[in-house]
Amino acid sequence: MSERRERQPTAAQLGRHAARELAVQGLYQWQMTGKSITTIEAEFRSQVADDDLEDYENWVKVMEIADKALFHELLHNTVRFKTELDREIAPLLDRRLEDLDAVELAILRLGAYELSRRMEVPYRVVINEGVELAKSFGATDGHKYVNGILDKLANRLRSAEVSARRL
């Protein structure tokens, strides 16, 4: 029997994932502090490395590999289209938007932005990234909730793509 080898992500894939990690952290900060998104982005870009942190916890190291243009787009456009994104998300929830965990809300907004505005990204990638971000930053079972909501949202926003995939 042959062993199934996991495919290693490319540098571009790692860069996009890092951009999403940073965007979620930036959106979380924006939600919690009310600072302008431009200020938050500047703070992320000007951080100094902390050698006591693991690479994955050190935002300077994450920024080094991140797709910075994507980070900028995700951060600014998720905020720009917040009202529309919230309108898409809210009917799918089992609670009020305001009652969501702040990390999960940031992830859902980011996922809603990508599903609605970045058609070049396959819906399954958006859902997978949301789940991975929730596993990294969210509550214990938050990834299950994020998965369910993004799946429903994909069915609404990308029904043709979802249907074609299921054939």
C-alpha positions in Angstrom: 0.0 0.0 0.0 1.2 3.4 -0.8 1.1 6.2 1.8 -0.9 9.2 1.0 1.4 12.2 1.0 0.0 15.6 1.9 0.7 18.2 -0.7 2.8 21.1 0.7 1.3 24.6 0.1 3.1 26.8 -2.4 4.7 30.1 -1.3 1.8 31.9 -2.9 -0.7 29.9 -0.9 1.2 30.5 2.3 1.3 34.2 1.5 -2.5 34.3 0.9 -3.1 32.4 4.2 -0.8 34.8 6.1 -2.7 37.7 4.6 -6.0 36.3 5.8 -4.5 35.7 9.3 -3.4 39.3 9.5 -6.7 40.5 8.1 -8.7 38.6 10.8 -6.4 40.0 13.5 -6.8 43.5 12.1 -10.6 43.2 11.8 -10.8 42.0 15.3 -8.8 45.0 16.5 -11.0 47.3 14.5 -14.2 45.8 16.0 -12.8 46.0 19.5 -11.0 49.3 19.5 -12.9 51.5 17.0 -9.5 52.6 15.5 -9.4 53.4 11.9 -8.5 50.5 9.6 -5.7 52.6 8.1 -4.2 53.1 11.6 -4.5 49.4 12.3 -2.8 48.4 9.1 0.0 50.9 9.8 0.5 49.4 13.2 0.7 45.9 11.8 3.2 47.0 9.2 5.4 48.8 11.7 5.6 46.1 14.4 9.0 45.1 15.7 10.0 41.4 15.9 9.8 39.6 19.2 12.4 36.9 19.2 10.7 35.2 22.2 7.6 34.3 20.1 7.2 31.3 17.8 7.2 32.3 14.2 3.5 31.6 13.8 2.7 34.0 16.7 5.1 36.7 15.6 3.2 39.1 13.4 6.4 40.5 12.0 7.3 37.0 10.7 3.8 36.5 9.4 3.9 39.8 7.6 7.2 38.8 6.0 5.5 36.0 4.1 2.1 37.6 3.7 0.7 38.8 0.4 0.6 42.4 1.4 -1.6 43.6 -1.4 -4.2 40.9 -0.4 -3.9 41.9 3.2 -4.6 45.5 2.3 -7.6 44.6 0.1 -9.1 42.2 2.6 -8.7 44.6 5.5 -10.0 47.7 3.8 -12.8 46.2 1.7 -14.2 44.0 4.5 -14.6 47.2 6.5 -15.9 49.2 3.4 -18.6 46.6 2.6 -19.4 45.8 6.3 -23.0 46.7 6.1 -23.6 44.6 3.0 -21.7 41.7 4.4 -23.6 41.8 7.7 -26.9 41.8 5.8 -25.8 38.6 4.0 -24.6 36.9 7.2 -27.4 37.9 9.6 -30.2 35.7 8.2 -28.1 32.6 8.5 -27.3 33.0 12.2 -29.1 31.4 15.1 -28.4 34.6 17.2 -28.0 38.3 16.7 -24.9 39.5 14.9 -24.0 41.5 18.0 -24.0 38.3 20.1 -21.4 36.5 18.0 -17.9 36.0 19.3 -15.7 38.9 18.0 -13.2 36.5 16.4 -15.9 34.5 14.6 -17.6 37.7 13.4 -14.3 38.9 11.9 -13.8 35.5 10.2 -17.4 35.5 8.9 -17.1 39.0 7.5 -13.9 38.1 5.8 -15.4 35.0 4.4 -18.5 36.8 3.2 -16.3 39.4 1.5 -14.4 36.8 -0.4 -17.5 34.8 -1.3 -19.3 38.0 -2.6 -16.4 40.0 -4.1 -13.5 37.7 -5.0 -15.0 35.3 -7.5 -11.6 34.0 -8.6 -11.3 32.3 -5.2 -13.1 29.0 -5.2 -15.9 28.8 -2.5 -14.3 25.7 -1.0 -11.1 27.6 -0.4 -13.0 30.4 1.3 -14.7 27.9 3.6 -11.5 26.0 4.3 -9.6 29.2 5.1 -12.4 30.3 7.4 -12.4 27.0 9.3 -8.6 27.1 9.6 -8.7 30.6 10.9 -11.4 29.7 13.4 -9.4 26.7 14.6 -6.4 29.0 15.1 -8.0 32.0 16.7 -11.6 31.2 17.6 -13.3 29.4 20.5 -13.0 25.6 20.9 -15.8 24.6 18.5 -16.1 28.0 16.7 -14.7 26.4 13.5 -17.9 24.2 13.3 -20.1 27.2 13.5 -18.0 29.2 10.9 -18.1 26.2 8.6 -21.9 25.9 8.8 -22.5 29.6 8.2 -20.0 29.9 5.3 -21.4 26.8 3.7 -24.9 28.3 3.8 -23.6 31.6 2.5 -21.8 29.9 -0.4 -25.0 28.2 -1.3 -26.7 31.6 -1.5 -24.0 33.7 -3.1 -22.4 31.0 -5.4 -25.2 28.6 -6.1 -24.0 27.7 -9.6 -20.5 27.0 -8.4 -21.7 24.9 -5.5 -24.2 23.0 -7.7 -21.6 22.3 -10.3 -19.2 21.0 -7.7 -21.8 18.5 -6.3 -22.5 16.9 -9.7 
